[in-house]
Amino acid sequence: MNFLAHQYLSGESEKVKIGNFIGDYIKGKKYQDYHAEVQKGILLHRNIDYFTDHHPAFLQSSNRLKEGYKRYSGVVIDVIYDHFLAKKWNEYHTQTLSKFVANTHEILVRNYLILPYKVKLFLPFIIQSRRLESYSTIEGLQATLEIMSRRTSLPDQTDYAIRTLLNEYDGFENEFDNFLNDLITYVRKKHEITVATPNDWHLNEGKQITKL
């Protein structure tokens, strides 16, 4: 999963959110240098990545892009799944996407000093471009893939990715829904993280809402 999904799955702890955001940039036992809750977020990030890479729906989505991306297809699906999460945000979170992203930016700025150097370098662009929010549109998704192809080892196959997504949109979306529901359950049970979905159990003046 990409930045938006990792933040979504972090629950309410500010330090867990930070750990989950920087997880890709903390290798080996370096996580032990951080606050306990940040450590929890880093390990959560690693476990989410492992769960993702082995989930049948995610693998099925990845196979749709194998022709153009080979071993990098999963990286692209991470971003495509963030597109679906952003697009369908109100189905998965109780807070608006705009407010959630603004709160995420505030947390990252507030904890700027403990961020790894590489994260400090790209954070201003993430905030200025509202990257996490931009995933909701095809144009935003395309821009993200183009940037990744210029700055990372990701092959420059953005047109192929967008064309395949649009041609097989319903299939990708169904796989995303199946995958994310399983991932939410995993994060709740394995890591005891409260993910704020609209369909959770809530007791509000004695009223119950059906659980996801």
C-alpha positions in Angstrom: 0.0 0.0 0.0 1.1 3.6 -0.5 1.1 6.7 1.7 -2.6 7.2 2.1 -3.5 3.7 2.9 -0.7 3.4 5.5 -1.9 6.5 7.2 -5.5 5.3 7.1 -4.6 2.0 8.8 -2.6 3.7 11.6 -5.5 4.5 13.9 -5.5 7.6 16.1 -2.0 7.5 17.6 0.2 10.3 16.3 3.4 8.4 16.8 2.1 5.3 15.1 1.2 7.4 12.1 4.7 8.8 12.0 6.2 5.3 12.2 3.9 4.0 9.5 4.8 7.0 7.2 8.5 6.5 7.5 8.5 2.7 7.6 10.1 2.2 4.2 13.1 4.4 5.2 14.0 2.6 8.5 15.9 -0.6 7.8 16.7 -3.6 10.0 16.8 -2.9 13.7 17.1 0.9 13.3 13.5 1.1 14.3 14.6 0.5 17.9 16.1 4.0 18.0 12.6 5.5 18.1 9.9 6.0 20.6 7.9 2.9 21.4 4.8 4.1 19.5 6.8 5.0 16.5 8.4 1.6 16.6 4.9 0.1 16.6 4.1 2.2 13.5 7.2 1.0 11.7 6.5 -2.6 12.5 2.9 -2.1 11.5 4.1 -0.8 8.1 6.3 -3.8 7.6 3.5 -6.2 8.4 1.0 -4.4 6.2 3.5 -4.7 3.3 4.0 -8.4 4.0 0.2 -9.0 4.1 -0.3 -7.0 1.0 2.4 -8.8 -1.1 0.9 -12.2 -0.3 -2.8 -11.4 -0.6 -4.6 -13.2 -3.6 -6.6 -10.1 -4.7 -3.4 -7.9 -4.7 -1.5 -10.6 -6.6 -4.4 -10.8 -9.1 -4.3 -7.0 -9.6 -0.5 -7.1 -10.0 -0.8 -9.8 -12.7 -2.8 -7.3 -14.8 0.2 -5.1 -15.1 3.0 -7.8 -15.4 3.4 -7.3 -19.2 4.5 -3.7 -18.8 6.0 -3.6 -15.4 7.3 -7.1 -14.7 8.6 -7.2 -11.0 7.6 -3.6 -10.5 3.9 -4.3 -11.0 3.1 -4.5 -7.3 4.6 -1.0 -6.8 2.1 0.4 -9.3 -0.8 -1.5 -7.7 0.2 0.2 -4.4 -0.5 3.5 -6.0 -3.6 2.4 -7.8 -5.1 1.0 -4.6 -4.5 4.4 -3.0 -6.5 5.9 -5.9 -9.5 3.6 -5.1 -9.2 4.4 -1.4 -9.2 8.2 -2.1 -12.0 7.9 -4.6 -14.2 5.8 -2.2 -13.0 7.5 0.9 -16.4 8.1 2.4 -17.1 4.4 2.3 -14.0 3.7 4.4 -13.6 6.6 6.8 -15.7 8.8 9.1 -13.7 11.9 8.3 -13.5 13.8 5.0 -10.5 13.1 2.9 -9.5 16.8 2.9 -9.6 17.0 6.7 -7.7 13.7 7.1 -5.0 14.8 4.7 -4.7 18.2 6.5 -4.4 16.5 9.8 -1.7 14.1 8.4 0.3 17.1 7.2 0.1 18.8 10.6 1.3 15.6 12.3 4.3 15.3 9.9 5.3 18.9 10.3 5.0 18.7 14.1 7.3 15.7 14.1 9.6 16.9 11.4 12.8 16.7 13.5 12.6 12.9 13.9 11.9 12.2 10.3 14.6 10.4 8.2 16.6 12.7 5.9 15.0 11.3 2.7 11.5 11.9 4.1 12.4 15.5 5.0 13.5 16.1 1.4 10.2 15.1 -0.2 7.8 16.1 2.5 7.4 19.7 1.3 6.3 18.5 -2.1 3.9 16.0 -0.6 2.3 18.8 1.3 2.3 21.4 -1.4 0.9 19.1 -4.0 -1.6 17.5 -1.6 -0.4 14.2 -3.1 -2.5 12.1 -0.7 -5.6 13.8 -1.8 -4.7 13.9 -5.5 -4.8 10.1 -5.7 -8.6 10.4 -6.0 -8.5 11.4 -9.7 -7.0 9.6 -12.7 -5.0 12.8 -13.5 -3.5 12.8 -10.0 -2.7 9.1 -10.2 -1.0 9.6 -13.6 1.0 12.5 -12.2 2.2 10.4 -9.3 3.3 7.5 -11.6 5.1 10.0 -13.9 7.0 11.4 -11.0 7.9 8.0 -9.7 9.2 6.9 -13.2 11.5 10.0 -13.3 12.8 9.8 -9.7 12.9 6.0 -9.0 13.7 2.8 -10.9 10.1 2.4 -11.8 9.8 1.8 -15.6 8.3 4.7 -17.6 5.1 2.9 -18.5 2.6 5.3 -17.1 0.4 5.4 -20.3 0.2 1.6 -20.2 -0.7 1.6 -16.6 -3.5 4.2 -17.0 -4.8 2.5 -20.1 -4.9 -0.9 -18.4 -6.6 0.5 -15.4 -9.3 2.2 -17.4 -9.9 -0.9 -19.5 -10.2 -3.2 -16.5 -11.4 -0.7 -13.9 -14.2 -2.8 -12.4 -11.8 -5.8 -11.9 -9.2 -3.7 -10.2 -11.9 -2.1 -8.0 -13.4 -5.4 -6.9 -10.0 -6.7 -6.0 -9.2 -3.6 -4.1 -12.5 -3.9 -2.1 -11.9 -7.5 -1.2 -8.3 -6.9 -0.3 -8.9 -3.8 1.9 -11.7 -5.4 3.9 -9.3 -8.3 4.7 -6.5 -5.9 5.5 -8.7 -3.8 7.9 -9.7 -7.0 9.7 -6.0 -8.0 9.9 -4.9 -4.7 11.3 -7.6 -4.6 13.9 -7.0 -8.2 15.2 -3.3 -8.5 14.8 -2.2 -5.0 15.8 -5.3 -3.9 17.8 -5.6 -0.7 15.7 -8.9 1.1 15.6 -9.7 1.9 11.9 -12.4 4.5 11.8 -14.8 3.0 9.2 -18.4 4.3 9.0 -19.7 0.8 9.5 -18.0 0.0 12.8 -19.8 -0.8 16.0 -20.7 2.5 17.6 -22.8 3.1 20.7 -24.3 6.5 20.4 -27.2 7.1 22.7 -27.9 3.4 22.7 -28.0 3.1 18.9 -25.9 0.4 17.2 -24.6 0.5 13.7 -23.9 -2.7 11.8 -20.2 -3.8 11.8 -18.3 -4.0 8.5 
